[in-house]
Amino acid sequence: MKGVIDFGSKRIEYLISYSSRKSLGITVTPDNEVLVKAPSNVTEEKIEKIVRKKAPWILKQQSFFLSFEPRTPKRRYISGETHLYLGRQYRLKIIHAKDESITLKGRFIEVSTTDKTNAKNLMKNWYLKNARKKFREFANPIIERFKKYQVEPSSIVLREMPTRWGSCTPKNKIILNPELIKAPIGCIEYVITHELCHLVHHSHTQKFLDLQTKEMPNWEKWKMKLETMMA
């Protein structure tokens, strides 16, 4: 069952599910869905009233998730253009050559290719290859720290996500956006820490925030950096 309220200039849509539970609970998912779990005897009017009362909190949670939204401007993949890698700006240099390769040289990313129109795909594959290697390298020590909470990701996979930097599944699989390889290491560690905290506390409760602060005291700095670097 669906419901909707208007709160100021914002519209909040929510899904209602009934069960034998004793109290009403509201959850905002990483996809910005609002889920309301209610006792079977609660009326729709009562639910709407509670959702309206919780509207400021719901909008705050949705805004929090949107802060992870990748907003890197589109690139044309031509010489002279700037590209990010691990938080640093590099100038792209495309070189006509017999073999195809990508190398970092000083402040340049040199793309050697037989056809300059291949530069985009070559760069995409290069980013993906480095993301697979670096994300695991950055994640391992953090995963070790989280073992004291009796949690460990079943796997870490990379997946292009237009509106998310990371997510986790009910089966403890952590999913990371390969675009993160363009962000500083601290930002990557923040997203990994954030998702590991979700293995302990599934919702953004105070306990979740306390754990995130305990494991990464300066997380707000890297969250802000992620938002500004990738804008």
N, C-alpha and C positions, 0 to 999 in steps of 0.2 A: 504494500500500500504506500502511496506517495502523498506527500504534503508539501506545501510551499507557504512562505511568509515573505513579506516585504519589510525590510528593516532599514529605514533611511533610504539611501539610493541603491542599496544592495538587495538582491533576491536570494533567499536561502531555500533550496529544495532539499527535501529529506525523505529517506525511506524508512517506513515503520514495519517492524516485525514484532509479533506478540508471542509471549511464552508464559510459562508458569513462574517466572521470576517474581520477586517481591518488590523490586524497585526499578525505576526507569533509568536507563543509561543512554548517553549520547556519545558517539564516537565520530571523529573526523578522520577519514582514511587518507593515506598518501596521495590518492587520486582525487582528493577534495570532495569525496562523497560524504554526506552526513547521514549516519545510521542511527536510528532511534530504536532501542530495544525496550519494550514496555510490557508490564503485566497485562494479562488478558482482560482485566476488568477496567482498564483506563480508557476514557473516551478520547476521541480525536481532538475535541475542544481542549481537553486538559493537556494533551501532548503539545498542541499548538501553543498554548500558554507557556509551557515550560521551555519549548524551543525559542520562543520570543525572548524569554527571560535570559536564556543562555546565548542569545545571538551575538553579543560582543565577544564572548569566548570563542564561539564557532568561527566568526570572521577572523579572529586573531590566529586560530589554528590554520585556517585556509591560507592566510597570508604567510604563515611560517612555511608551509609546504611550497608555496609559490616561490619562495626565496631560493629554492633549489632549481628553478626552471632555467635551463640553458638558454642564454640569449646571445651567443657569439654571432656577430654579424656575418653575413654571407661573404665568401671570398671568391675572387675571380681566378686565383692560381696563376698569377703572372709575375714576372721578375719585378722586384722592387716592393712588392706587397709584404706587409708584416704578418707574421703568424706566431702564435704562442706555443711554447713547449715548456712544461713544468714551471709556469709562471713567468718565463722570460720571453721578451719580444725578439724574434729573429726575422731577418730580411730574407725573402725568398729569392733564390737565384736559379733560374732554369737554364740548363746547359744541353745543347744538342750533342748527343753521343751515341755510340753504337750499342752500349749496354745501359740498362736501366738500374739506377741506384739512388739512394738518398743518404747524405752525410751531413753532420753538423761540423761547420768550420767557422770558428770564432763566433760572430754574431749572425752567421748566415746558415740557412738550410739550403744546401745545394741539391737540386734535383737533376740528375742526368737521365735523359730519355731520348728515344729515337723520334718521338712525336710529342710536341709540347702539349697537345690536348690530353695526353695521358697523365699530366701532372696531378690533377685532382685525385684520380684513383690511386696513384702511387703514394700520395700524401696520406690518403685515408688508410691504406694498408700499413704504412709506416707508423702512423699514430696507433693503430690497433695492435700491431706487434709490440710496440713499446709499452702500451697500456697493459697488455697481458703480463709482461715481465715486471714492470714497475709496481703495479697494484699489488701483486702477490708479495713483492719485496717489502712494500710499506705495510701491508696488512699483517704479515707473520708475527712481528713482535706485539702488535696490539691484540691479536687473537690469543697469544700466549697469556697476556695479562687478564683477559676476560675468562680464562679457564677457571679462575677462582670463583666465578659465579655459576659454575657448572653449565656453561654454554659454549658452543663452538659451531661455526657455520658448517653446514653439510657440504657446501661448495661456494666458490666465488665465480660468478660468470659475468661476462660483459654483454651488454645489450644496448643498442641505440634506443634512447627514450627521449621523445621531444620535450617532455615537461618535467623530467625527474633526473636528479644526479645519482640517486641510488634508491634501492628499496630492498625489502626482505620478504620472503614467503613464509607461510605457516610451517613449512618444512625446514626452516632455518637456512634457506639458500639466500645468499646476498647477491644482489644484482647491482652492478656499477655501470654507469654511462661511460663509454670510452672517451667521450669529450673531456672528461675530468683530467686527462693526461696533459691538457693545456694549462691547468691550474697549478699554483704552487703546491709543494709537497704538503705543507700544513693544511691546505684545503682538502687534499685527498685524504689525509689522515683524519680530518674532521668528519668527512662523509662516512668513512669506514667505521669510525668510533660511533657515530650516530646510529648506523645500522646495527652494530653489535649491541648497543644499548637496547635496541628494539627486541633483541633476542631475550633480554631480561624483562623489560617492561614494554608491552606491545603498543600502548598508547602514550601520548605526550602528557603524562601525569607529572606531578611534582617529583615523584620518585624517579621518573625517567630523567628529568632535568637535573636532579641532584646527582644521579649516577654519571650523566654526561659531564657535569662540572667536576666531579671527582676524578674521572679518568682523563679529562682534557680541560684543565682549569681555564685556558685561554680560548675555548671553542668559539666564543662570540667574535673574537678578532678574526678568526679564519672564516667564519660564516660571512662576515662583512666583506672580507677580502674576496671571497668567492663571488659574491654579488657584484662587486665593483670591477673585478678583473674580467669577468665574463660578460659584462654588460656591453 
